[in-house]
Amino acid sequence: MKAYEFPAKFTADGQLELPVDLQQRLRHQPAARVIVLIDESDEEAANWTRITSAQFLAGYSEADEIYDRW
């Protein structure tokens, strides 16, 4: 399996625009597996941090306090 990484843009109609040189390399390929990574906004990252912390602490009970003492 080969992987190609490149910056790309979405067209106005929602299509992913591939660089011309990559289009030429892939011309004879019948199919591809695509993974799309997009940058998270600062707000979205903060929300994930908050949710993760809340879920972690939800499993914490007073009985676990013994592990906090040294």
N, CA, C and O atoms as a GROMACS GRO file, in nm:
protein
  280
    1MET      N    1   0.085  -0.118   0.000
    1MET     CA    2   0.000   0.000   0.000
    1MET      C    3   0.089   0.124   0.000
    1MET      O    4   0.187   0.130   0.074
    2LYS      N    5   0.055   0.219  -0.082
    2LYS     CA    6   0.127   0.346  -0.087
    2LYS      C    7   0.041   0.455  -0.024
    2LYS      O    8  -0.082   0.447  -0.026
    3ALA      N    9   0.106   0.554   0.032
    3ALA     CA   10   0.034   0.667   0.091
    3ALA      C   11   0.088   0.796   0.030
    3ALA      O   12   0.208   0.812   0.011
    4TYR      N   13  -0.002   0.886   0.001
    4TYR     CA   14   0.034   1.018  -0.050
    4TYR      C   15  -0.024   1.121   0.046
    4TYR      O   16  -0.142   1.115   0.081
    5GLU      N   17   0.058   1.215   0.086
    5GLU     CA   18   0.009   1.323   0.172
    5GLU      C   19   0.026   1.454   0.097
    5GLU      O   20   0.132   1.480   0.039
    6PHE      N   21  -0.078   1.534   0.098
    6PHE     CA   22  -0.074   1.660   0.024
    6PHE      C   23  -0.180   1.753   0.081
    6PHE      O   24  -0.282   1.706   0.133
    7PRO      N   25  -0.158   1.882   0.071
    7PRO     CA   26  -0.263   1.976   0.110
    7PRO      C   27  -0.369   1.979   0.000
    7PRO      O   28  -0.336   1.969  -0.119
    8ALA      N   29  -0.494   1.991   0.038
    8ALA     CA   30  -0.601   1.993  -0.060
    8ALA      C   31  -0.708   2.092  -0.018
    8ALA      O   32  -0.716   2.133   0.098
    9LYS      N   33  -0.789   2.128  -0.113
    9LYS     CA   34  -0.901   2.219  -0.088
    9LYS      C   35  -1.029   2.152  -0.135
    9LYS      O   36  -1.028   2.064  -0.222
   10PHE      N   37  -1.140   2.195  -0.076
   10PHE     CA   38  -1.271   2.151  -0.122
   10PHE      C   39  -1.323   2.254  -0.220
   10PHE      O   40  -1.310   2.374  -0.198
   11THR      N   41  -1.381   2.206  -0.329
   11THR     CA   42  -1.439   2.297  -0.427
   11THR      C   43  -1.574   2.346  -0.374
   11THR      O   44  -1.623   2.295  -0.273
   12ALA      N   45  -1.632   2.443  -0.441
   12ALA     CA   46  -1.760   2.500  -0.398
   12ALA      C   47  -1.872   2.396  -0.393
   12ALA      O   48  -1.966   2.410  -0.316
   13ASP      N   49  -1.861   2.292  -0.477
   13ASP     CA   50  -1.965   2.187  -0.477
   13ASP      C   51  -1.929   2.068  -0.388
   13ASP      O   52  -1.992   1.963  -0.397
   14GLY      N   53  -1.828   2.085  -0.302
   14GLY     CA   54  -1.795   1.984  -0.203
   14GLY      C   55  -1.700   1.874  -0.249
   14GLY      O   56  -1.681   1.775  -0.178
   15GLN      N   57  -1.642   1.890  -0.365
   15GLN     CA   58  -1.547   1.791  -0.415
   15GLN      C   59  -1.408   1.818  -0.359
   15GLN      O   60  -1.370   1.933  -0.338
   16LEU      N   61  -1.333   1.712  -0.335
   16LEU     CA   62  -1.195   1.725  -0.289
   16LEU      C   63  -1.106   1.740  -0.411
   16LEU      O   64  -1.107   1.655  -0.500
   17GLU      N   65  -1.031   1.847  -0.416
   17GLU     CA   66  -0.948   1.876  -0.533
   17GLU      C   67  -0.810   1.816  -0.514
   17GLU      O   68  -0.738   1.853  -0.421
   18LEU      N   69  -0.770   1.723  -0.602
   18LEU     CA   70  -0.639   1.660  -0.595
   18LEU      C   71  -0.539   1.738  -0.680
   18LEU      O   72  -0.576   1.794  -0.783
   19PRO      N   73  -0.412   1.742  -0.637
   19PRO     CA   74  -0.310   1.807  -0.720
   19PRO      C   75  -0.299   1.734  -0.855
   19PRO      O   76  -0.319   1.613  -0.864
   20VAL      N   77  -0.267   1.810  -0.958
   20VAL     CA   78  -0.263   1.756  -1.094
   20VAL      C   79  -0.164   1.640  -1.106
   20VAL      O   80  -0.197   1.539  -1.169
   21ASP      N   81  -0.046   1.651  -1.046
   21ASP     CA   82   0.052   1.542  -1.058
   21ASP      C   83   0.001   1.414  -0.991
   21ASP      O   84   0.031   1.304  -1.039
   22LEU      N   85  -0.073   1.425  -0.884
   22LEU     CA   86  -0.129   1.308  -0.819
   22LEU      C   87  -0.242   1.249  -0.904
   22LEU      O   88  -0.257   1.127  -0.911
   23GLN      N   89  -0.320   1.334  -0.967
   23GLN     CA   90  -0.426   1.285  -1.056
   23GLN      C   91  -0.366   1.197  -1.165
   23GLN      O   92  -0.422   1.093  -1.200
   24GLN      N   93  -0.252   1.240  -1.219
   24GLN     CA   94  -0.187   1.163  -1.324
   24GLN      C   95  -0.136   1.029  -1.272
   24GLN      O   96  -0.146   0.928  -1.342
   25ARG      N   97  -0.082   1.026  -1.151
   25ARG     CA   98  -0.033   0.901  -1.093
   25ARG      C   99  -0.146   0.803  -1.064
   25ARG      O  100  -0.128   0.681  -1.076
   26LEU      N  101  -0.262   0.854  -1.028
   26LEU     CA  102  -0.374   0.769  -0.990
   26LEU      C  103  -0.469   0.736  -1.104
   26LEU      O  104  -0.567   0.664  -1.085
   27ARG      N  105  -0.441   0.788  -1.219
   27ARG     CA  106  -0.531   0.776  -1.334
   27ARG      C  107  -0.572   0.631  -1.363
   27ARG      O  108  -0.687   0.606  -1.399
   28HIS      N  109  -0.482   0.537  -1.347
   28HIS     CA  110  -0.509   0.398  -1.384
   28HIS      C  111  -0.543   0.310  -1.264
   28HIS      O  112  -0.552   0.188  -1.276
   29GLN      N  113  -0.562   0.371  -1.150
   29GLN     CA  114  -0.599   0.295  -1.030
   29GLN      C  115  -0.752   0.282  -1.025
   29GLN      O  116  -0.822   0.381  -1.047
   30PRO      N  117  -0.803   0.164  -0.996
   30PRO     CA  118  -0.948   0.145  -0.995
   30PRO      C  119  -1.017   0.204  -0.871
   30PRO      O  120  -1.134   0.240  -0.877
   31ALA      N  121  -0.944   0.212  -0.760
   31ALA     CA  122  -1.006   0.261  -0.636
   31ALA      C  123  -0.895   0.306  -0.540
   31ALA      O  124  -0.777   0.275  -0.559
   32ALA      N  125  -0.936   0.378  -0.437
   32ALA     CA  126  -0.842   0.423  -0.334
   32ALA      C  127  -0.915   0.430  -0.201
   32ALA      O  128  -1.037   0.443  -0.196
   33ARG      N  129  -0.839   0.421  -0.094
   33ARG     CA  130  -0.894   0.441   0.040
   33ARG      C  131  -0.852   0.580   0.081
   33ARG      O  132  -0.734   0.615   0.072
   34VAL      N  133  -0.945   0.660   0.128
   34VAL     CA  134  -0.919   0.800   0.157
   34VAL      C  135  -0.942   0.828   0.305
   34VAL      O  136  -1.044   0.788   0.362
   35ILE      N  137  -0.848   0.897   0.366
   35ILE     CA  138  -0.862   0.946   0.503
   35ILE      C  139  -0.851   1.097   0.495
   35ILE      O  140  -0.753   1.150   0.443
   36VAL      N  141  -0.950   1.167   0.547
   36VAL     CA  142  -0.951   1.313   0.543
   36VAL      C  143  -0.925   1.365   0.684
   36VAL      O  144  -1.000   1.334   0.777
   37LEU      N  145  -0.821   1.443   0.700
   37LEU     CA  146  -0.786   1.504   0.828
   37LEU      C  147  -0.807   1.654   0.816
   37LEU      O  148  -0.755   1.717   0.724
   38ILE      N  149  -0.881   1.711   0.908
   38ILE     CA  150  -0.901   1.856   0.907
   38ILE      C  151  -0.858   1.911   1.042
   38ILE      O  152  -0.869   1.843   1.144
   39ASP      N  153  -0.810   2.032   1.043
   39ASP     CA  154  -0.768   2.096   1.167
   39ASP      C  155  -0.889   2.124   1.254
   39ASP      O  156  -0.993   2.168   1.207
   40GLU      N  157  -0.872   2.098   1.383
   40GLU     CA  158  -0.978   2.129   1.479
   40GLU      C  159  -0.968   2.275   1.518
   40GLU      O  160  -0.859   2.333   1.522
   41SER      N  161  -1.080   2.333   1.547
   41SER     CA  162  -1.079   2.469   1.600
   41SER      C  163  -1.034   2.461   1.745
   41SER      O  164  -1.044   2.355   1.806
   42ASP      N  165  -0.987   2.570   1.800
   42ASP     CA  166  -0.947   2.574   1.941
   42ASP      C  167  -1.064   2.539   2.032
   42ASP      O  168  -1.047   2.473   2.134
   43GLU      N  169  -1.183   2.584   1.994
   43GLU     CA  170  -1.302   2.556   2.074
   43GLU      C  171  -1.334   2.407   2.075
   43GLU      O  172  -1.369   2.351   2.179
   44GLU      N  173  -1.322   2.343   1.959
   44GLU     CA  174  -1.350   2.200   1.951
   44GLU      C  175  -1.250   2.119   2.033
   44GLU      O  176  -1.288   2.025   2.101
   45ALA      N  177  -1.122   2.156   2.026
   45ALA     CA  178  -1.020   2.087   2.105
   45ALA      C  179  -1.046   2.106   2.254
   45ALA      O  180  -1.030   2.012   2.332
   46ALA      N  181  -1.086   2.225   2.294
   46ALA     CA  182  -1.116   2.252   2.435
   46ALA      C  183  -1.236   2.170   2.481
   46ALA      O  184  -1.238   2.121   2.593
   47ASN      N  185  -1.336   2.155   2.394
   47ASN     CA  186  -1.453   2.074   2.428
   47ASN      C  187  -1.414   1.928   2.451
   47ASN      O  188  -1.462   1.866   2.546
   48TRP      N  189  -1.328   1.874   2.365
   48TRP     CA  190  -1.284   1.735   2.382
   48TRP      C  191  -1.206   1.720   2.513
   48TRP      O  192  -1.221   1.619   2.582
   49THR      N  193  -1.124   1.816   2.547
   49THR     CA  194  -1.048   1.810   2.671
   49THR      C  195  -1.144   1.811   2.790
   49THR      O  196  -1.126   1.733   2.884
   50ARG      N  197  -1.244   1.896   2.786
   50ARG     CA  198  -1.342   1.905   2.894
   50ARG      C  199  -1.420   1.775   2.907
   50ARG      O  200  -1.438   1.725   3.018
   51ILE      N  201  -1.467   1.721   2.796
   51ILE     CA  202  -1.545   1.598   2.798
   51ILE      C  203  -1.461   1.481   2.849
   51ILE      O  204  -1.508   1.400   2.929
   52THR      N  205  -1.338   1.473   2.803
   52THR     CA  206  -1.249   1.365   2.847
   52THR      C  207  -1.225   1.372   2.996
   52THR      O  208  -1.230   1.270   3.065
   53SER      N  209  -1.198   1.491   3.048
   53SER     CA  210  -1.175   1.509   3.191
   53SER      C  211  -1.300   1.470   3.272
   53SER      O  212  -1.290   1.404   3.375
   54ALA      N  213  -1.414   1.513   3.224
   54ALA     CA  214  -1.539   1.483   3.295
   54ALA      C  215  -1.564   1.334   3.300
   54ALA      O  216  -1.604   1.281   3.404
   55GLN      N  217  -1.541   1.264   3.189
   55GLN     CA  218  -1.563   1.121   3.185
   55GLN      C  219  -1.464   1.047   3.276
   55GLN      O  220  -1.500   0.950   3.343
   56PHE      N  221  -1.340   1.093   3.276
   56PHE     CA  222  -1.238   1.031   3.361
   56PHE      C  223  -1.276   1.047   3.508
   56PHE      O  224  -1.271   0.951   3.585
   57LEU      N  225  -1.312   1.168   3.546
   57LEU     CA  226  -1.344   1.194   3.686
   57LEU      C  227  -1.476   1.130   3.728
   57LEU      O  228  -1.497   1.106   3.847
   58ALA      N  229  -1.564   1.102   3.635
   58ALA     CA  230  -1.691   1.037   3.668
   58ALA      C  231  -1.668   0.897   3.725
   58ALA      O  232  -1.750   0.847   3.802
   59GLY      N  233  -1.559   0.835   3.688
   59GLY     CA  234  -1.528   0.702   3.738
   59GLY      C  235  -1.451   0.703   3.869
   59GLY      O  236  -1.420   0.597   3.923
   60TYR      N  237  -1.421   0.820   3.921
   60TYR     CA  238  -1.343   0.836   4.043
   60TYR      C  239  -1.438   0.839   4.162
   60TYR      O  240  -1.537   0.913   4.160
   61SER      N  241  -1.409   0.761   4.266
   61SER     CA  242  -1.494   0.762   4.385
   61SER      C  243  -1.409   0.797   4.507
   61SER      O  244  -1.286   0.800   4.499
   62GLU      N  245  -1.475   0.824   4.618
   62GLU     CA  246  -1.403   0.857   4.741
   62GLU      C  247  -1.314   0.742   4.786
   62GLU      O  248  -1.211   0.765   4.850
   63ALA      N  249  -1.351   0.620   4.753
   63ALA     CA  250  -1.269   0.504   4.789
   63ALA      C  251  -1.133   0.508   4.718
   63ALA      O  252  -1.036   0.449   4.765
   64ASP      N  253  -1.127   0.577   4.605
   64ASP     CA  254  -1.001   0.589   4.532
   64ASP      C  255  -0.905   0.689   4.596
   64ASP      O  256  -0.788   0.696   4.558
   65GLU      N  257  -0.953   0.765   4.693
   65GLU     CA  258  -0.872   0.867   4.758
   65GLU      C  259  -0.747   0.809   4.823
   65GLU      O  260  -0.646   0.877   4.836
   66ILE      N  261  -0.754   0.684   4.863
   66ILE     CA  262  -0.639   0.620   4.927
   66ILE      C  263  -0.516   0.622   4.837
   66ILE      O  264  -0.403   0.628   4.887
   67TYR      N  265  -0.535   0.618   4.706
   67TYR     CA  266  -0.422   0.619   4.612
   67TYR      C  267  -0.361   0.757   4.597
   67TYR      O  268  -0.251   0.770   4.542
   68ASP      N  269  -0.429   0.861   4.642
   68ASP     CA  270  -0.379   0.997   4.632
   68ASP      C  271  -0.284   1.032   4.747
   68ASP      O  272  -0.214   1.133   4.741
   69ARG      N  273  -0.282   0.951   4.852
   69ARG     CA  274  -0.198   0.979   4.969
   69ARG      C  275  -0.065   0.904   4.958
   69ARG      O  276  -0.060   0.790   4.913
   70TRP      N  277   0.039   0.970   5.000
   70TRP     CA  278   0.172   0.906   5.005
   70TRP      C  279   0.228   0.921   5.141
   70TRP      O  280   0.338   0.874   5.168
   0.00000   0.00000   0.00000
